[in-house]
Amino acid sequence: MFEGMKAALWTDRTRNELARIRVSATRTTLLTPSEERVAELAASGLTNRDIGAAVFISPKTVEANLARIYRKLDIHTRAELGRLVGQQTATKSHG
């Protein structure tokens, strides 16, 4: 949009910000990097307590993160989460 308006300063700022937060056109998830990490650990079978210890947050915060993750991904169980994470991992390794 900024390129079309010939706003070079804003174009550069936008590109720099997008590079900083690592947004890609192929990203298929709505999760933040920290939510992705919690999702991966939960999908691997860790308990909320173990996930919390791994990422330095409380088990209650893990629980809140998982609730957000489930809502964003429109899922309801860790089994569904495991399936999605497995599919994304397979796609990344073949992509």
Secondary structure, 3 states (H helix, E strand, C coil): CCCCCCCHHHHHHHHHHHHHCCCCCCCCCCCCHHHHHHHHHHHCCCCHHHHHHHHCCCHHHHHHHHHHHHHHHCCCCHHHHHHHHHHHHHHHHHC
